[in-house]
Amino acid sequence: MSQPLSAVPTRALAGTIRVPGDKSISHRALILGALASGRTRITGLLESEDVLATARAVVALGAQIRRVNGSVEVTGQGVGGLQAPMDDLDFGNSGTGSRLMLGVVAGHDMVARFTGDASLCRRPMARVLKPLQRMGLAVGDDTRTTLPLTIRGTPDLVPIVYQSPIASAQVKSAVLLAGLHAPGRTTVIEPIPTRDHTERMLTYFGAEISVKDEDDGRRAVTVRGDAELGGASIAIPGDPSSAAFAIAAALICEGSDIVLEGVLMNPTRAGFIETVREMGGDVELLDLRLEGGEPAADLRVRAGALSGVDVPPGRAPSMIDEYPVLAVLAAFAEGETRLRGLAELRVKESDRLAASAAGLVDCGVETAIEGDDLIVMGKGSVPGGGVVETHMDHRIAMAFLTLGLGAGQPVTVDDVGMIATSFPAFVPLMTKLGAQFR
């Protein structure tokens, strides 16, 4: 059954919170912990439905996971040492978990059936399957490009040089993870640099990684195969995609002044903060430091006037999950905001481009879609009062609850049950800052 929720106009958010651990890094920590020899201890792991689905998958493949004094300990089986699962690997709604694990299973002599919920089973997998099949992965029905998929891995993968036609960290990561099992060197050439958590963490676990930036803006990432990974201790910083909702709420709720502790500041994930600052948003970085090999900082955010901006398409990889809440911020800015090059939003948990535009219109905001661009005509305030269809998408739900906090009238979303896929503590943490829901 659906679980509707309304956000009530709220003033002056205040206080200090720490958002949960980064979802992208959490997936990778579990996967590389399973591929390492020995024990990996993870602190700050995001225990969302998506991440827990990845945890169940690595256990089904033979790794061991247990809780130890507030952390999560993974006992890995070494590169190539995982075992065939007894049952289907069900990834729920997790595109990251399913695509990265395709790269892992590709390097093992096993058959596995990948499946997920209705939303995940509509999402494209061909982008990952194509390079993996070149390396030696076999697909039971080679005409299928969506889950459920039955695949056969092989310990005799072939290293490749793959020029990815799209900027996708998931594609890059799947190929690099498969490359761990192949002799020689496997290279992925990206058209635009994407989030680099996989490269950073592979290096941290002992893999040999090289990165070369080309003059034309492309980036080549190479992993040396026949790798041996060793267990490690990982501290996961706060998820910037989850922090974006609190940042946006503080910017649009008059008189707000909040602090978010330990937020990931990886340059490949900093597009939202960069754009918010261009809009005039008051976001101050405090105590920039390293946490688990990744840059992190405390963020102080204060309410203030925003202006419309033109966001270039090249920024999309560094903020792809934040576009729905950025569209909400654009509605509160003065003037036109154009978000360019959002084709990738059409193949997320929902068509986020269409869902974002429809939700804004429902709340009284003039909005248009031109090709793959979203245009929002901000007037400094938003009437609100709408009932927004989430299409079972957690980020659409959280974005429009955020809008409701700063709007003139309450905003209702039709379902919040799926928020647990990425940010189970969204409502409690926002309530701690003073947000009101009913």
JOBELWO-V463954 format. One record per residue. N is the residue number from 1. RES is the residue in one small letter. PSI is psi in whole degrees, -180 to 180 (NA if undefined). D_LAST is the distance of its C-alpha to the last C-alpha in Angstrom with 2 decimals. Layout:
BEGIN
n=N res=RES psi=PSI d_last=D_LAST
n=N res=RES psi=PSI d_last=D_LAST
END
This chain:
BEGIN
n=1 res=m psi=145 d_last=17.52
n=2 res=s psi=155 d_last=14.88
n=3 res=q psi=85 d_last=11.35
n=4 res=p psi=155 d_last=9.24
n=5 res=l psi=144 d_last=6.07
n=6 res=s psi=141 d_last=5.27
n=7 res=a psi=131 d_last=6.57
n=8 res=v psi=137 d_last=7.31
n=9 res=p psi=131 d_last=11.09
n=10 res=t psi=145 d_last=12.21
n=11 res=r psi=150 d_last=15.82
n=12 res=a psi=68 d_last=18.19
n=13 res=l psi=142 d_last=16.96
n=14 res=a psi=155 d_last=19.57
n=15 res=g psi=-177 d_last=20.96
n=16 res=t psi=131 d_last=22.57
n=17 res=i psi=165 d_last=21.34
n=18 res=r psi=119 d_last=23.22
n=19 res=v psi=158 d_last=21.82
n=20 res=p psi=166 d_last=23.09
n=21 res=g psi=154 d_last=26.59
n=22 res=d psi=133 d_last=27.61
n=23 res=k psi=-44 d_last=27.24
n=24 res=s psi=-44 d_last=30.57
n=25 res=i psi=-35 d_last=32.51
n=26 res=s psi=-48 d_last=31.02
n=27 res=h psi=-49 d_last=32.33
n=28 res=r psi=-35 d_last=35.68
n=29 res=a psi=-43 d_last=36.08
n=30 res=l psi=-44 d_last=35.82
n=31 res=i psi=-47 d_last=38.16
n=32 res=l psi=-30 d_last=40.76
n=33 res=g psi=-37 d_last=40.61
n=34 res=a psi=-30 d_last=41.58
n=35 res=l psi=-11 d_last=44.42
n=36 res=a psi=160 d_last=45.73
n=37 res=s psi=131 d_last=48.34
n=38 res=g psi=-160 d_last=47.25
n=39 res=r psi=140 d_last=43.98
n=40 res=t psi=127 d_last=41.13
n=41 res=r psi=126 d_last=38.67
n=42 res=i psi=125 d_last=35.25
n=43 res=t psi=145 d_last=32.90
n=44 res=g psi=14 d_last=29.45
n=45 res=l psi=132 d_last=29.17
n=46 res=l psi=119 d_last=25.82
n=47 res=e psi=62 d_last=24.90
n=48 res=s psi=171 d_last=22.87
n=49 res=e psi=-39 d_last=23.66
n=50 res=d psi=-48 d_last=25.98
n=51 res=v psi=-39 d_last=27.94
n=52 res=l psi=-31 d_last=28.19
n=53 res=a psi=-40 d_last=29.69
n=54 res=t psi=-40 d_last=32.33
n=55 res=a psi=-44 d_last=32.97
n=56 res=r psi=-36 d_last=33.64
n=57 res=a psi=-44 d_last=35.95
n=58 res=v psi=-31 d_last=38.07
n=59 res=v psi=-42 d_last=38.43
n=60 res=a psi=-24 d_last=39.53
n=61 res=l psi=4 d_last=42.12
n=62 res=g psi=-7 d_last=43.57
n=63 res=a psi=162 d_last=41.89
n=64 res=q psi=138 d_last=40.66
n=65 res=i psi=133 d_last=37.34
n=66 res=r psi=160 d_last=36.56
n=67 res=r psi=137 d_last=34.51
n=68 res=v psi=106 d_last=36.65
n=69 res=n psi=49 d_last=35.46
n=70 res=g psi=-5 d_last=32.07
n=71 res=s psi=175 d_last=33.52
n=72 res=v psi=128 d_last=34.23
n=73 res=e psi=126 d_last=37.90
n=74 res=v psi=126 d_last=39.31
n=75 res=t psi=110 d_last=42.92
n=76 res=g psi=170 d_last=44.18
n=77 res=q psi=4 d_last=47.08
n=78 res=g psi=157 d_last=48.58
n=79 res=v psi=123 d_last=48.86
n=80 res=g psi=1 d_last=50.02
n=81 res=g psi=3 d_last=49.51
n=82 res=l psi=160 d_last=46.47
n=83 res=q psi=155 d_last=47.06
n=84 res=a psi=137 d_last=46.33
n=85 res=p psi=150 d_last=43.12
n=86 res=m psi=-30 d_last=43.58
n=87 res=d psi=180 d_last=40.63
n=88 res=d psi=148 d_last=38.59
n=89 res=l psi=106 d_last=36.71
n=90 res=d psi=114 d_last=33.14
n=91 res=f psi=10 d_last=31.10
n=92 res=g psi=-117 d_last=27.87
n=93 res=n psi=12 d_last=26.32
n=94 res=s psi=102 d_last=28.37
n=95 res=g psi=-39 d_last=30.74
n=96 res=t psi=-51 d_last=31.91
n=97 res=g psi=-45 d_last=32.79
n=98 res=s psi=-44 d_last=34.59
n=99 res=r psi=-41 d_last=36.59
n=100 res=l psi=-38 d_last=37.68
n=101 res=m psi=-23 d_last=38.70
n=102 res=l psi=-40 d_last=40.85
n=103 res=g psi=-36 d_last=42.86
n=104 res=v psi=-52 d_last=43.15
n=105 res=v psi=-28 d_last=44.30
n=106 res=a psi=-31 d_last=46.69
n=107 res=g psi=14 d_last=48.96
n=108 res=h psi=146 d_last=49.32
n=109 res=d psi=81 d_last=51.69
n=110 res=m psi=162 d_last=49.10
n=111 res=v psi=134 d_last=47.37
n=112 res=a psi=145 d_last=43.58
n=113 res=r psi=120 d_last=41.16
n=114 res=f psi=133 d_last=37.95
n=115 res=t psi=-179 d_last=34.97
n=116 res=g psi=-169 d_last=31.18
n=117 res=d psi=180 d_last=28.27
n=118 res=a psi=-38 d_last=28.51
n=119 res=s psi=-48 d_last=27.18
n=120 res=l psi=-35 d_last=29.59
n=121 res=c psi=-5 d_last=32.43
n=122 res=r psi=-9 d_last=32.22
n=123 res=r psi=147 d_last=32.51
n=124 res=p psi=134 d_last=36.03
n=125 res=m psi=-10 d_last=38.19
n=126 res=a psi=-35 d_last=41.52
n=127 res=r psi=-31 d_last=41.09
n=128 res=v psi=-40 d_last=41.34
n=129 res=l psi=-37 d_last=43.74
n=130 res=k psi=-55 d_last=46.33
n=131 res=p psi=-35 d_last=47.36
n=132 res=l psi=-36 d_last=47.03
n=133 res=q psi=-34 d_last=49.32
n=134 res=r psi=-31 d_last=51.80
n=135 res=m psi=-18 d_last=51.80
n=136 res=g psi=-4 d_last=52.49
n=137 res=l psi=137 d_last=49.26
n=138 res=a psi=138 d_last=49.86
n=139 res=v psi=131 d_last=47.32
n=140 res=g psi=-47 d_last=48.08
n=141 res=d psi=100 d_last=47.43
n=142 res=d psi=5 d_last=48.17
n=143 res=t psi=-12 d_last=46.84
n=144 res=r psi=140 d_last=43.23
n=145 res=t psi=11 d_last=41.01
n=146 res=t psi=160 d_last=37.65
n=147 res=l psi=153 d_last=36.58
n=148 res=p psi=146 d_last=37.73
n=149 res=l psi=135 d_last=40.85
n=150 res=t psi=123 d_last=43.75
n=151 res=i psi=155 d_last=45.48
n=152 res=r psi=121 d_last=48.60
n=153 res=g psi=175 d_last=49.05
n=154 res=t psi=142 d_last=52.39
n=155 res=p psi=-2 d_last=53.78
n=156 res=d psi=47 d_last=56.00
n=157 res=l psi=152 d_last=53.59
n=158 res=v psi=129 d_last=55.26
n=159 res=p psi=147 d_last=54.20
n=160 res=i psi=164 d_last=53.37
n=161 res=v psi=115 d_last=52.78
n=162 res=y psi=119 d_last=49.77
n=163 res=q psi=103 d_last=48.96
n=164 res=s psi=130 d_last=45.33
n=165 res=p psi=-14 d_last=44.75
n=166 res=i psi=155 d_last=41.09
n=167 res=a psi=99 d_last=39.44
n=168 res=s psi=116 d_last=37.57
n=169 res=a psi=-29 d_last=37.15
n=170 res=q psi=-43 d_last=36.58
n=171 res=v psi=-50 d_last=39.94
n=172 res=k psi=-46 d_last=41.70
n=173 res=s psi=-41 d_last=40.36
n=174 res=a psi=-42 d_last=41.30
n=175 res=v psi=-41 d_last=44.82
n=176 res=l psi=-40 d_last=45.26
n=177 res=l psi=-40 d_last=44.18
n=178 res=a psi=-37 d_last=46.68
n=179 res=g psi=-22 d_last=49.22
n=180 res=l psi=-30 d_last=49.20
n=181 res=h psi=-9 d_last=51.11
n=182 res=a psi=147 d_last=53.58
n=183 res=p psi=155 d_last=56.89
n=184 res=g psi=-149 d_last=57.39
n=185 res=r psi=136 d_last=54.72
n=186 res=t psi=131 d_last=51.78
n=187 res=t psi=137 d_last=50.51
n=188 res=v psi=128 d_last=47.50
n=189 res=i psi=116 d_last=47.91
n=190 res=e psi=142 d_last=44.68
n=191 res=p psi=-32 d_last=44.77
n=192 res=i psi=138 d_last=42.28
n=193 res=p psi=135 d_last=41.38
n=194 res=t psi=177 d_last=38.13
n=195 res=r psi=137 d_last=36.21
n=196 res=d psi=28 d_last=38.89
n=197 res=h psi=-37 d_last=37.23
n=198 res=t psi=-46 d_last=39.52
n=199 res=e psi=-45 d_last=42.66
n=200 res=r psi=-46 d_last=41.68
n=201 res=m psi=-35 d_last=40.85
n=202 res=l psi=-43 d_last=43.93
n=203 res=t psi=-42 d_last=46.05
n=204 res=y psi=-35 d_last=44.40
n=205 res=f psi=-6 d_last=45.31
n=206 res=g psi=5 d_last=48.87
n=207 res=a psi=158 d_last=49.13
n=208 res=e psi=113 d_last=51.35
n=209 res=i psi=139 d_last=49.37
n=210 res=s psi=145 d_last=50.69
n=211 res=v psi=131 d_last=48.91
n=212 res=k psi=123 d_last=50.80
n=213 res=d psi=127 d_last=49.48
n=214 res=e psi=161 d_last=51.59
n=215 res=d psi=-26 d_last=52.70
n=216 res=d psi=10 d_last=50.93
n=217 res=g psi=-10 d_last=47.48
n=218 res=r psi=159 d_last=47.49
n=219 res=r psi=130 d_last=46.98
n=220 res=a psi=124 d_last=48.96
n=221 res=v psi=127 d_last=47.67
n=222 res=t psi=137 d_last=50.16
n=223 res=v psi=139 d_last=49.97
n=224 res=r psi=130 d_last=53.10
n=225 res=g psi=-171 d_last=53.16
n=226 res=d psi=42 d_last=54.49
n=227 res=a psi=156 d_last=52.14
n=228 res=e psi=121 d_last=51.69
n=229 res=l psi=142 d_last=48.39
n=230 res=g psi=145 d_last=48.05
n=231 res=g psi=152 d_last=45.07
n=232 res=a psi=169 d_last=43.25
n=233 res=s psi=130 d_last=40.58
n=234 res=i psi=128 d_last=37.56
n=235 res=a psi=122 d_last=34.82
n=236 res=i psi=120 d_last=31.98
n=237 res=p psi=170 d_last=30.40
n=238 res=g psi=146 d_last=26.74
n=239 res=d psi=118 d_last=25.69
n=240 res=p psi=-27 d_last=25.92
n=241 res=s psi=-35 d_last=23.94
n=242 res=s psi=-39 d_last=20.92
n=243 res=a psi=-28 d_last=21.75
n=244 res=a psi=-32 d_last=21.70
n=245 res=f psi=-43 d_last=17.92
n=246 res=a psi=-39 d_last=17.95
n=247 res=i psi=-49 d_last=21.13
n=248 res=a psi=-43 d_last=19.80
n=249 res=a psi=-42 d_last=16.72
n=250 res=a psi=-34 d_last=19.22
n=251 res=l psi=-31 d_last=21.62
n=252 res=i psi=-9 d_last=19.44
n=253 res=c psi=113 d_last=17.57
n=254 res=e psi=133 d_last=20.36
n=255 res=g psi=4 d_last=22.08
n=256 res=s psi=148 d_last=20.66
n=257 res=d psi=104 d_last=23.10
n=258 res=i psi=164 d_last=22.29
n=259 res=v psi=132 d_last=24.54
n=260 res=l psi=122 d_last=24.17
n=261 res=e psi=142 d_last=26.88
n=262 res=g psi=44 d_last=29.27
n=263 res=v psi=136 d_last=28.15
n=264 res=l psi=132 d_last=30.67
n=265 res=m psi=30 d_last=32.87
n=266 res=n psi=131 d_last=35.11
n=267 res=p psi=-28 d_last=36.75
n=268 res=t psi=1 d_last=36.05
n=269 res=r psi=13 d_last=32.27
n=270 res=a psi=9 d_last=32.31
n=271 res=g psi=-37 d_last=31.99
n=272 res=f psi=-48 d_last=28.43
n=273 res=i psi=-43 d_last=29.40
n=274 res=e psi=-44 d_last=32.62
n=275 res=t psi=-42 d_last=30.98
n=276 res=v psi=-41 d_last=28.40
n=277 res=r psi=-37 d_last=31.36
n=278 res=e psi=-31 d_last=33.30
n=279 res=m psi=-7 d_last=30.53
n=280 res=g psi=6 d_last=30.98
n=281 res=g psi=140 d_last=28.05
n=282 res=d psi=91 d_last=28.72
n=283 res=v psi=116 d_last=28.61
n=284 res=e psi=130 d_last=31.16
n=285 res=l psi=126 d_last=32.51
n=286 res=l psi=140 d_last=33.48
n=287 res=d psi=58 d_last=35.76
n=288 res=l psi=131 d_last=36.50
n=289 res=r psi=178 d_last=37.83
n=290 res=l psi=135 d_last=38.39
n=291 res=e psi=114 d_last=36.21
n=292 res=g psi=34 d_last=37.63
n=293 res=g psi=3 d_last=39.86
n=294 res=e psi=144 d_last=37.10
n=295 res=p psi=140 d_last=36.49
n=296 res=a psi=161 d_last=33.38
n=297 res=a psi=161 d_last=32.23
n=298 res=d psi=142 d_last=29.67
n=299 res=l psi=125 d_last=27.88
n=300 res=r psi=127 d_last=27.18
n=301 res=v psi=129 d_last=24.99
n=302 res=r psi=145 d_last=24.88
n=303 res=a psi=154 d_last=23.45
n=304 res=g psi=174 d_last=26.07
n=305 res=a psi=144 d_last=27.42
n=306 res=l psi=152 d_last=27.77
n=307 res=s psi=150 d_last=30.48
n=308 res=g psi=150 d_last=30.86
n=309 res=v psi=167 d_last=32.99
n=310 res=d psi=114 d_last=34.95
n=311 res=v psi=119 d_last=34.03
n=312 res=p psi=153 d_last=37.05
n=313 res=p psi=-28 d_last=36.93
n=314 res=g psi=-14 d_last=38.60
n=315 res=r psi=-12 d_last=35.50
n=316 res=a psi=-45 d_last=33.46
n=317 res=p psi=-26 d_last=34.48
n=318 res=s psi=2 d_last=33.23
n=319 res=m psi=29 d_last=29.67
n=320 res=i psi=-34 d_last=29.31
n=321 res=d psi=-13 d_last=25.84
n=322 res=e psi=-3 d_last=24.51
n=323 res=y psi=-40 d_last=25.33
n=324 res=p psi=-43 d_last=21.94
n=325 res=v psi=-27 d_last=20.39
n=326 res=l psi=-38 d_last=23.73
n=327 res=a psi=-36 d_last=23.48
n=328 res=v psi=-46 d_last=20.20
n=329 res=l psi=-40 d_last=22.16
n=330 res=a psi=-32 d_last=24.98
n=331 res=a psi=-27 d_last=22.94
n=332 res=f psi=-6 d_last=22.61
n=333 res=a psi=164 d_last=26.31
n=334 res=e psi=121 d_last=29.22
n=335 res=g psi=-180 d_last=31.40
n=336 res=e psi=135 d_last=31.73
n=337 res=t psi=130 d_last=30.64
n=338 res=r psi=119 d_last=32.43
n=339 res=l psi=112 d_last=31.40
n=340 res=r psi=150 d_last=34.59
n=341 res=g psi=50 d_last=35.66
n=342 res=l psi=31 d_last=32.47
n=343 res=a psi=-36 d_last=34.22
n=344 res=e psi=-25 d_last=32.90
n=345 res=l psi=-21 d_last=29.28
n=346 res=r psi=-16 d_last=30.35
n=347 res=v psi=30 d_last=31.02
n=348 res=k psi=-159 d_last=27.97
n=349 res=e psi=-30 d_last=25.36
n=350 res=s psi=180 d_last=25.04
n=351 res=d psi=90 d_last=26.95
n=352 res=r psi=-24 d_last=24.86
n=353 res=l psi=-51 d_last=27.04
n=354 res=a psi=-41 d_last=26.33
n=355 res=a psi=-38 d_last=22.61
n=356 res=s psi=-46 d_last=22.14
n=357 res=a psi=-44 d_last=24.21
n=358 res=a psi=-41 d_last=22.51
n=359 res=g psi=-40 d_last=18.99
n=360 res=l psi=-43 d_last=20.46
n=361 res=v psi=-42 d_last=22.24
n=362 res=d psi=-25 d_last=19.19
n=363 res=c psi=13 d_last=17.73
n=364 res=g psi=22 d_last=21.08
n=365 res=v psi=131 d_last=22.99
n=366 res=e psi=121 d_last=26.65
n=367 res=t psi=148 d_last=27.26
n=368 res=a psi=154 d_last=30.23
n=369 res=i psi=125 d_last=31.61
n=370 res=e psi=106 d_last=35.31
n=371 res=g psi=-118 d_last=36.73
n=372 res=d psi=18 d_last=34.74
n=373 res=d psi=144 d_last=33.48
n=374 res=l psi=125 d_last=30.10
n=375 res=i psi=126 d_last=30.51
n=376 res=v psi=124 d_last=27.70
n=377 res=m psi=97 d_last=28.64
n=378 res=g psi=145 d_last=26.65
n=379 res=k psi=18 d_last=26.72
n=380 res=g psi=-19 d_last=25.14
n=381 res=s psi=163 d_last=21.85
n=382 res=v psi=130 d_last=19.53
n=383 res=p psi=-43 d_last=18.41
n=384 res=g psi=-155 d_last=15.28
n=385 res=g psi=0 d_last=13.75
n=386 res=g psi=164 d_last=14.59
n=387 res=v psi=114 d_last=13.58
n=388 res=v psi=132 d_last=15.10
n=389 res=e psi=123 d_last=17.14
n=390 res=t psi=-19 d_last=17.18
n=391 res=h psi=34 d_last=20.44
n=392 res=m psi=30 d_last=19.53
n=393 res=d psi=118 d_last=19.79
n=394 res=h psi=-39 d_last=17.85
n=395 res=r psi=-30 d_last=18.86
n=396 res=i psi=-43 d_last=17.87
n=397 res=a psi=-49 d_last=14.30
n=398 res=m psi=-36 d_last=14.16
n=399 res=a psi=-44 d_last=16.17
n=400 res=f psi=-22 d_last=14.01
n=401 res=l psi=-38 d_last=10.76
n=402 res=t psi=-45 d_last=13.29
n=403 res=l psi=-42 d_last=14.53
n=404 res=g psi=-28 d_last=11.34
n=405 res=l psi=-29 d_last=11.54
n=406 res=g psi=-3 d_last=15.02
n=407 res=a psi=173 d_last=15.05
n=408 res=g psi=-32 d_last=15.77
n=409 res=q psi=156 d_last=12.96
n=410 res=p psi=151 d_last=9.45
n=411 res=v psi=133 d_last=10.22
n=412 res=t psi=136 d_last=9.15
n=413 res=v psi=148 d_last=11.10
n=414 res=d psi=-17 d_last=12.70
n=415 res=d psi=135 d_last=12.78
n=416 res=v psi=5 d_last=12.02
n=417 res=g psi=-34 d_last=14.58
n=418 res=m psi=-7 d_last=17.29
n=419 res=i psi=-29 d_last=15.88
n=420 res=a psi=-15 d_last=17.80
n=421 res=t psi=-28 d_last=20.98
n=422 res=s psi=-28 d_last=21.11
n=423 res=f psi=69 d_last=18.40
n=424 res=p psi=-29 d_last=16.91
n=425 res=a psi=13 d_last=15.86
n=426 res=f psi=-56 d_last=13.98
n=427 res=v psi=-48 d_last=10.50
n=428 res=p psi=-42 d_last=12.39
n=429 res=l psi=-40 d_last=14.90
n=430 res=m psi=-37 d_last=12.86
n=431 res=t psi=-37 d_last=10.94
n=432 res=k psi=-32 d_last=14.58
n=433 res=l psi=-10 d_last=15.55
n=434 res=g psi=0 d_last=13.10
n=435 res=a psi=149 d_last=10.37
n=436 res=q psi=130 d_last=6.95
n=437 res=f psi=157 d_last=3.77
n=438 res=r psi=NA d_last=0.00
END
